Amino acid sequence: MRKIELLAPAKSAEVGIEAINHGADAVYIGAPAFSARAAAHNSVEDIERLARYGHQYGAKTIVALNTILTDKELVEAEKMAWRLYEAGVDALIIQDLGLLQMNLPSMELHASTQADVRTVERTRLFRDLGLTRVVLARELGIAEIQAIHEAVPDVELECFVHGALCVCISGQCYLSAALTGRSANRGECAQPCRLPMDLLNPQGDKVLARQRHLLSLRDMNRSAYIEQLLDAGVTSLKIEGRLKEMSYVKNVVAYYRKLIDQIIARREEYAPLSYGQTELSFEPRLEKSFNRGFTSYFAEGKREPMWNFESPKSMGEKVGTITKVNRDNFVISLDVDTLHNGDGLAVGQQGFRLNRFDAATSMCFPLEGVQVCRALQKGQNVYRNLDVAFEQLLSKPSAKRTMAVDMHYSACENRISLRMNCCEKDEVEVEMEGAFERAERSQKENIEKQLGKLGGTPFRTGSIEVEGDEWFVPSSKLAEMRRTCVGKLLEEHLKMQSEVRKSFEKPDYKTRAKMLDAKGILPTDFLANVMNKMARETYREMQIENVADAFELQQNKDGMVMQTKHCLKYAFGQCPRYVNPQPEKLLEENFKIGQELALRIGNRKFFIKFGCKNDCISKIFTIFAPQK
């Protein structure tokens, strides 16, 4: 039986706790520093609180420590790793191989998606180094994932299934660093790919498309492929979003929990990693949360529309079509039950709040109605990117997660005992002595009532067996025994998780590195992202000398800044290999795209070289000149 992990993002400990309540088997959260989302750092104390809460349910807390580090920061990161280990963290996500030279605690290390794991060879290398899991590149399709699993079956595979997409192959993007000095590999990405930009001809002297979001991708949604991903060998299904708010995490986690549970109910070879069942007070729907439109992003290995040139903002759900436009209002043909006053709507690139909806006439009155309606036309689709009623529902307690407890109670004239069993592994027993008298009638109903009061705990009542119901025991005594037994059961859960953590034997990373030859597997140019002496030493131990400095350390930042499988040539219907059934219509009808184009972002020009002969991977350069 293979344990399956639903891995949720946590902006904070509070968000992480709610992710667990809504069904997550594990959460990943940013460290106090050195996280690939610098804006999503948390204190060790908060992370400890989250880890302890999760361990009640057998849920893991994984900390992202996945930026590239300076020599000074390595020492700080080592100290932080020990503090996190002592706080109960189950694993670290890393990118910088310099950490393998440090004195790390005995905890699992996972290769970040920033480590660019796209091949069997790279997966095997990280496995041989001693890392227990690799976070696969988002660009991989199911067949590619399966090939990696079959070749390297003894390493855990984690893959993203939902959330925002980086247009560049993760760990290989330097556009933000080139434009702003803010490095994606240092957790400070300015997201210039979401900006509007001009598309230029190869010479850079003619605008082909003006101020479009040409590098902005839709959001990933692989909910239709979860069972196929599991069958391909994926262990951990990851939701992106360490900067996302509480309502987003609640909704998306709950949706995927239900989906995974349906698969597990049919497939006895799969089981959830953690314990407990979640009861929801709402029906999760992915389109209700922030999204730029959805794409399965090469899940089946083929291309599909994956971009949104119009806007990087949330599209939301389609709610209807405009049938009439008046001076300060419009009439809508609804695809949903109703709209709510205060909803956020979008038509084309225009977003606005709905001041009032008249259900009787299907008439929408936007705030600033006259100004909004001037830009509307009959036949346009209307999207709702903020459902105020849904958000209000999620702002309240919306899930309860509990584990079933079976109890056995027995009593005699001088002793009572209670045994609790939970999760097929934990068993605790409490005995109390006393002098008890025979009751005039059976006490079974009151015994079950008092023992079943598990509110405020992670447990719910399963079965209760009662022996000796003829002896009268005060309700206060029964409650005391129940509380003591619950306390011991919680201690047993936490002890079990602690033993799992302590059972991990830390590999000798340095010795393992010396036994490897990484030539031809790891890059030697700036794409290696080597920023410190210890990372350079790890490379030397793996037979690679003279590794170039990281892009961030180089004085001359001209060169390639992005590799992407998002292809503008395909988007405009001019790919020589794949047919786009719905090409964008921005270009002049007779304009033919060759092997190059250019982009202008702000006042900077960039050169695009299409990857028709390079696995469809396009490259973007800062040097505005044809590349060899």
N, C-alpha and C positions, 0 to 999 in steps of 0.2 A: 504494500500500500504506500503510495507516494503522498506526502503532505504538501498541500498547495497553500501558498501564501498570497493573500491580497494585501499589497503594500500601499499605504496611504501617506500623503504628504502632511506635514504639520508645520504651520507657520509659527506656532507657539505650543506650549504644553496644553493649554486649554483646547486648542483645535485638535491636537493629537489625542487627547482623552475622548473627545467627541467622535473622532474617527474610529477609535476602538469601540465605543458604544454603538456605533452604526455598522460594525461588522468587520473592521480591519483586523487582519492577523498580525500585522506589524505596521509600524510607522517610521518614517525617516524624517529627521529634523536637523536643522543647521546647528553646527557647533558654535560656541561663543565667538570663534573667529575661524578663518581659513575654510569657509564654506563657499561653494560655487554660487550661492545666492547671498551676497554680503548683507543684503537688507533683511535676511531671515536668520539672524543669529539669536541664540538663547543662552541663558545662564545655566551653569552646571546644576544649580539647585532646581531649576524648572525641569531640566532633562531628567534628573533623579526622580522627581515627583511623577513624571510621565512614565518612566521605566517601571516604577513600583506599581503604578496603577495597571499598566499593561500586563505585568507578570502575574497578577491575580487570575488573568484569563489565559495565561500561557502565550500572550502576545509579546512580540519583540520590539525593542526600540533600537533603531539603527541611526547612527549619526554621520552626517556628511562632513568630511574633512578633506574635501576634494579639490582644493586649489593647488596650483604649483607654488612652491615655497622658496623663500630666500634662505641663505645659510642660517641667519639669526632666527628666522621663523621656525626652522626645523626643530631647534631646541625647545621653543615655546610649544610647538605642536606635540612633541614627545611628552612634555609635562601635562598638556591637556588630555592626551590619550589616557594617561594614568588616572587623572581625575575623573574622566568619563567612565573608565572601567570600574573604579570604586563606586561610582554613582549607579552602577547596574546596567550600563549600556551593553547591548549584545553584539554589536559589530560596528566597524568603521568603514565608510566608503572613501577610497583614496584614489588619487591620480598620480601623485608625485612618488616616483620610485625611490627617491632619497629617504623616505620614511623606513624603507626596508633595512637601512643601515643603522637605524636608531634602536634604542632599548624600549621596545613596545611591550605592553602587557599581553597576556595570553587571551586574546580575543580575535574573533574572525575579522579578516580584511576582505573587502569586496572591491573589485576593479570598477571604478566609476565609468559611466558612459563617456565621460571626458577622456578616458583612456583609449577611445576609438577601437572597440572590439568588434571587428567585422569579419574575421576569418577564423578558420580552424587553427591555423598556426599561432595566431595571437591568443586565442582562447587557451590552447595547450600551454603556451609560455606562461601565462598568468597562473594556470593550474600548477605547473611545475615550480613556480616561484613560491607556492604555498598559499595563494589566495583561494578562498573557498567558493567564491562566486564572482561571475562577471556580469556587468550590466551591459547588455548588448546595444549596439548602435540602433537607433530608431529606424534607419533605412532598411534593415534586414526584413525580408519576407519570410513567410512560414517555412518554405522549402529550404531556405538558407539556414534558418534556425535549426531545423531538423538535421541538416547535414552536420552542423557543429555539434549537436547533442550526440549523434551517432558516432562521431569521431572522438569526442571527449566526453564520455558519459559520466565521469566521476567529478564533474564540477557543476555547481548550481548555475542555472541560467535565469537571469532576471530580464524582463523586457517591459517597455512602456506599452500600455494599452489605451491610455486616455490622456488628453491634455494638450497644452501648447507645444508646438513644434519649432525647433531651431531649423532655419532654412539651411544652415551649414552643418556638415558632419561634426558632431560634438567634439570639442577639444581641438578642432582644426580651424576655428574662426578667429580672425584677427582684424575684422572690419572695425569693430568698436575701438580697439586699441589704436588702429591707424588713424581713425577719424577724431577720436576724443582723448586718447591716452588711457581710457578705461578698458581694462582687459577682461574678456570673458573667462579666461583661465585663472583670473585672480578674483572672480566673483563679482565683477563690477560692470558687466555688459550694459551698454547704453541702448541696446536694441535699435541700432540704426536701420536694420533690415525692415523695421515696421514703418519707416518714414516714407512719405511720398517722394518720388524721384522721377527724373526724365529718362526715357529711353532714347539713345542717340544712334546714328549710323556709325559704322566702324571708324570713320574719320573724325567723328565727334563734332561735326559742324552742321548737323541737321537733327532737329527734334522729331522723333517718330511717334512718341507718346508722351504726353506732358502730365507730370505730377500724379502718377499712379503708384500704388503700393506694390511694386513689381516683385519684391522679394518677401512679401508677407504671406505666410502659409495659413491655411485653415488649421483647425485643431484636430489632433488624432482622435479617432473613435474606432477601436477594434472590438467593440462589444459583440459583433456578429461572428468573431473568429476565436473566441475564448477557448472553446473545446478543441479546436484545431491547434491552438498554441500549446495547450496542455499535452496533447498527443504528440506534438513535435518535441517535447522535452522541457518546456518552460516550467520552472518551479515557482517563481515569484512574478506576479502580475502587478505592474507598477502604475500608479496614477501620478501624473505630473502635477505640480502646483504648490511648491513651498512658499509662495507668496499669496496664495488664494485664501479668501475669507472663509469663515466658519460655514456659511450656508452652502457654498460650493462643495466643500469637503463632505459635509453631511449627505447631500443629495447624490453625489457621484459615487461615494463609497457604498451607500445603501443600495444603489442600482446594481453595482457589480457584485455585491454580496449576494443579492437575490439570484443573480444570473449564475454565479459559481455554485451556490447551494443547489440549484436545479440540476446542474451537471453532476455534482457529487451524489445526489439522490439516485441518479440513473447509473452511475459508474462506480462500482465498489472498489476499483483500484485507486480511487482518489479520496482524500480526506482533508478537512481543513487543518491548518497548522495549529490554531488556537481552539479554545473551548467556549461554549456558550451559544445561545441563540439570541437574536436581536428582534425585538418587537418594535415596529415603526408606527408612528402616528400620521404618516403621510405616504403617498405613493411616489417613489422617486422617478424622475424623468430627466434625462440628460439634457434635453433641449431647453429646460428651464434655467440652467446655470450658464454662466459666461461661456460663450463659444463663438468662434469666428466662422461658423460653418464647419462641417466635419469631413474628414478624409480617413480612409483606412490605411493610407500611406504605404503603398507597395506590399500590403499584406499577402496578396496573391502574386506578387512579383511583377505585376504589370502597372503601367501608368494610368493615372486617372486625374481629373481636375483636383488639384490639391492647394490651389492658391486662392486668394481673395484680393484682387487688384483694387477693389473699391474702398475697402476700409479695414484697418486692423482692429477695429472695435467689435464688441459682441454683436452678433446677428440675432441670437435668440431663436424663437420659434415663429414660424409663419402662422399668422392668426387670421388672415383674410386678404381680400382684394378690394381696392377702391372702386365703387360703382358711380359715385358722383362727387364733385368738388364744389362747395359753396364758398361764400366770402370768408367765413371764419370757422367753417367746419367741413367735414366730409362724411359721406355715407360708406359703410363697409359691408361687404358680404363676408360673414364670419365663417372661419373654419374651426373655431373653438366655441365652447359654450357661451362665454361672455368675456368682456373686458372689465377692468376695474378702474375707478377714478385713481389717478396717480401712477398708472402703468407707464413704463418707458417704451416708446414705440420708435420704429425706424422705417423710413421709406427711402430707398436708394441710399444716398450718403447723408441724408438729413435725419437727425435724431431729435425727439421732442417728448415731453411729458403730456399725458392725457389728463386734461383738467376735469372733463366729465364725459361719461358715456351714457347715452340714452338708449336703453335696451329695446324700447318700444319701436323706435325708428331706426335703430342701428346707426345712429349719428354720433360721430366722434368730435369733441370740442377740445382741440389742443390748447395748451397755454400759448400765448402769443399767436392766437388762431389765424389772424389775417396774414401775418408774415409767413407762417408755416404753409398755409393753404395756397399761397401764391406759387409755391414750387411743386405742388402736387398735381397729378394727372390721373384721369380715369384709367383703370386697368393695372395700375401699379400694385405690387404686392406689399403688404404691411407685415412687419415683424415686431414681435414683443421681446425686448431684451431685458425687461424688468417686470416681473409679475409680482405686484406688491402683496397680493394675498398669499402667494406661495412663500415669499420672503418672510412675511409675518408668521407663517406657520413654522418655518425653520428657525425663527428667532427664539422660539420657546423650546422647552425640552421635547425632543422629537423621537427619541429611541431609548429603549431600555434593554440592556444586555444581561442575561442571567444564565447561570449554570444549574442544571437540575441536581438536586440532592435527595438521595434515598436515605430514609432514617429507620432505625430499629430501636424501639424504646422497650425497656423492661423494668418491672418494679416488684419488690417484695416488701416485707414488713420493716426491713432495716437498710434497704439500699435501692437506689434507682440508677439506671444507666441509659445513655443515649449514644448510639453509634451512627455516624454520618459517612456516606459514601458519595464521591463526586468524581466525574470524569474518568471512571473505570480504573483510576490509579490511586486516588487519595482516599484514605480511610482514617478516621479519628474517632476516639471514644472518650466519653466523660462519665465518671461515676461519682455519685454523692451518697453519703451515708446519712441516716436519720431514723426516726421512729415514726412509722406511718401506720395509720389506722385503716381498717376496712371501711369502704364507703357503702352507703345505703344502696347506690345504684352504679352502673358502669360509668367510669370516668373517661371512656375512650374519646367521646366527642370533644371534651375540654382539652384533653391531652393533644389531640390532633390540631385543635385550634391554636393552642399556645406554641406548639412546636413549628407550626406553619407560618408564624409571623416572621417572615424573612425580608420584609421591606427594608430598604436602606442598606442592603447587602448585595453582593454579586450573585446571590443564589436564589433559586425558586424551589418550591416544594415538588418533589417527585412522589415517590411512594412513602407511606408511613406504616410500619408494622408495629403493633402495640401488643405487648404481653404484660399481664398484671394490671389490667385496667380496673380491678376491684379494689386497689389501694388508693386512698385519697392522698394526693400530693398537691400542695398549694400552687396556684397559678404562678406566684412569684418565684417559687422554686423551679418550676418547669421553664420559666423565662430565663432564669439565671443559667440553667443547664444548657439551654439552647444558645445563649450568647457565648458561653464559654466554648461550646463545641464549634460554633461558627468561627470564633477567633482562632482556634487551633487549626481549623480547616484552611483558613486564609494563610496562616503561618506555613502550613504544609505546601500550599501552592507556591509561595514565594521561595521556600526552601528547595522545592523541586526545580524551579527555574534557575536558582543559584547553582545547583549541582550541575545542571546542563551547561551553564557558562564555564564552571570550573573544570569540566571534563575536557574542554578544548585544550589540546596540546599545541603550543605555539611552534611552528616550524622554524628551523634555523635558516632564515631567509638568505643570509650572506653565503652560507655553504651551498644552498640550492642554486643561487645565482652563479656561483663559480662552476657549477656542473652544466651550465647551459651555454648555447651558442645562439645569440639572437640576431646574428648578421642576416640581413634580408627580411627579418620579421619586424624589427623596430626601425624607425627612421633615424637618420644621422644628421639631418638638417634641422632647421628651427622647428619643424613639425614634431620633433621629439619633446618639445616643451621642457627642456632641461634648464633649470634656473639656479641650481645649487651644486656644491661640490659632491655631496653624498649621492645625488641622482647620477652625476657623472661617474662616480665610483661604481654604482650598480651596473651601469652600462659597460664599464671596463671589465667587471667580473663576468659579464655575459659576452665577452670577446668583441665589444664594440669600442673603438678608440676614436678620439677626435670628434666628439659630438658637438655640433654647433650650439651657440647660445640660443636661448628662447627668444622669440620675436620681441618680447617685452624688454629684453636687455640690449637689443641691437640699436645702434645709433641711426642707421639708415633703414627706415621702415618701408621702403619700396619693395614690391614683390607681390607674391600671391597672398591674398588675405581671406580667401574663402574657397571651399570645395562644396559643391551642392549637387544633389540629384534632381532638384527643381530646375526644369529646363524651359526657358522662355521660348525656345524654338518650338518645342512641343506645344506650349500654351497657345502659340499663334498658328498652330496647325501646319507647321512646316518641318516636322520631324521626318527623317527619311526611313525610320524604322517602325514607329508606332503612329496609328491614326487617332487623332483627337476628334471625337464626334461633335464637340462643341467648342471650336476654336474661338479665342478672343478676336474681336473685330476692330482693334485699335489702329492697326497699320494700314497704310495705303494698299489698295487691292493688288497692285502690281509689284509691291516691294517684296523681294526675295532675300531671305536671311542666309548669309553664308556661314562661315565658321567663327565669325566675330561680330560683336556688337559692343556698345558702350553704355554706361549708366552715368548720370550726374546726380549726386547726392549733395544738396547744398551747393557749394561752389567747387566741389571736388569731382573729377571725372575718374571712372574706373573702366577697365577693359575686361570684356567677357570673352572667354574662349570656350566654345562648346565642346562637350566631350563625346561626340558621336563615335569616336574611335577609342574611347577610354571609359568603357562601362557606363556611358551616359552621365558621367560626372563632369559638370561644367566647372570652370575655374575663373575666379575674378581676381584681377591684378590692380595694384595701385598705380603701376607704371602705365601711362596712357600711350602705349605703342604696341604694335603687333608682337606677339610672343612666339618664340620658336617651339 
